[in-house]
C-alpha cells in the first residue's frame, strides 16, 4: 500500500511538471493562430514607417501582454536600427524606437542569457 502511494505521488509530480512546461512554452504556431494579421501585412505596416529601410529581422512575440510583430529595420547612412512593433491583432504600430549599436549588443547579450536560462530550466525536467 505504501509503495502504491509513492508511485501515485511520483506520477502526479511528473504530470504537474509536464503540464507546467507545456503551459509556459508558447510555440510560434500558437502565436500565429492568435494573430489577426499576417507577417506580410505587418511587414508592410512597419516598412511604411521607415520607407528607405530594409527589414533585417522579424519576430512574432508576446511582449508586455500584447501579441506583436517586432521588426528591426536598418537604414542607409546609419548604423542604428529602427525597431517597429506592430500589434498582431489590430495592425496598429505600438512601438517605434531607435537602437544604437551599443543597444543592439546589449539586447543580443540579454537574449542569449535568457535563452541559456530556458535551456538550463528545461534540463531540470
C-alpha positions in Angstrom: 0.0 0.0 0.0 2.9 2.4 0.9 4.5 1.6 -2.5 1.3 2.4 -4.3 1.1 5.8 -2.6 4.7 6.6 -3.5 4.1 5.6 -7.2 0.9 7.7 -7.3 2.8 10.7 -5.9 5.6 10.3 -8.5 3.1 10.0 -11.3 1.3 13.1 -10.0 4.6 15.1 -9.8 5.6 14.1 -13.3 2.2 15.2 -14.6 2.4 18.6 -12.8 5.9 19.2 -14.1 4.9 18.3 -17.7 1.8 20.5 -17.6 3.8 23.4 -16.2 6.4 23.0 -19.0 3.8 23.0 -21.8 1.8 25.8 -20.3 4.9 28.1 -20.2 6.0 27.2 -23.8 4.0 29.1 -26.3 5.1 28.0 -29.7 5.2 30.1 -32.8 2.3 28.1 -34.2 0.2 29.0 -31.2 1.2 32.7 -31.5 0.4 32.7 -35.3 -3.0 31.2 -34.6 -3.8 34.1 -32.3 -2.6 36.8 -34.7 -5.3 38.5 -36.7 -2.9 40.0 -39.3 -0.2 38.1 -41.2 3.5 38.8 -41.0 3.4 40.0 -44.6 0.7 42.6 -43.6 2.7 43.6 -40.6 5.9 44.0 -42.7 4.0 46.4 -45.0 3.0 48.5 -42.0 6.5 48.5 -40.5 8.1 49.3 -43.9 5.8 52.3 -44.3 7.2 53.8 -41.1 10.8 53.5 -42.4 10.4 53.7 -46.2 14.1 53.8 -47.1 14.9 50.9 -44.6 15.5 47.2 -45.0 13.9 44.8 -42.6 16.8 42.7 -41.0 14.8 40.6 -38.5 11.2 39.9 -37.8 9.7 38.2 -34.8 6.2 37.3 -33.6 6.2 37.5 -29.8 4.2 38.4 -26.7 5.6 41.5 -25.1 4.0 43.3 -22.1 0.9 41.2 -22.5 0.5 42.1 -26.2 1.0 39.9 -29.2 3.3 41.9 -31.6 5.4 41.6 -34.7 8.7 43.1 -34.0 10.9 44.3 -36.9 14.5 45.5 -36.8 15.0 47.9 -39.8 18.3 49.2 -41.0 18.5 52.5 -42.9 21.2 53.7 -45.3 23.8 56.1 -43.8 23.4 54.9 -40.2 24.5 52.0 -38.0 21.4 52.5 -35.9 18.4 50.1 -36.1 14.8 51.3 -36.0 12.6 48.8 -34.1 9.0 48.9 -35.1 6.4 46.9 -33.1 3.1 46.1 -34.9 0.1 44.8 -32.9 -0.7 41.4 -34.3 -4.3 41.8 -33.5 -5.1 45.3 -34.7 -2.3 46.2 -37.0 -1.5 49.4 -35.1 2.1 50.5 -34.6 2.6 50.1 -30.9 6.3 50.8 -30.7 8.9 52.8 -32.6 12.4 53.1 -31.2 16.0 53.7 -32.4 18.7 51.3 -31.2 22.3 52.2 -31.4 25.0 49.5 -32.0 25.6 49.6 -28.2 21.9 49.0 -27.5 21.8 46.2 -30.1 24.8 44.4 -28.5 23.2 44.7 -25.1 19.9 43.2 -26.4 21.8 40.3 -28.0 23.6 39.6 -24.7 20.3 39.7 -22.8 18.6 37.4 -25.4 21.5 34.9 -25.1 21.3 35.0 -21.3 17.5 34.4 -21.4 18.0 31.5 -23.9 20.6 29.9 -21.7 18.2 30.2 -18.7 15.5 28.5 -20.6 17.9 25.7 -21.7 19.0 25.3 -18.1 15.4 25.1 -16.8 14.5 22.5 -19.5 17.4 20.3 -18.4 15.9 20.1 -14.9 12.8 18.4 -16.4 
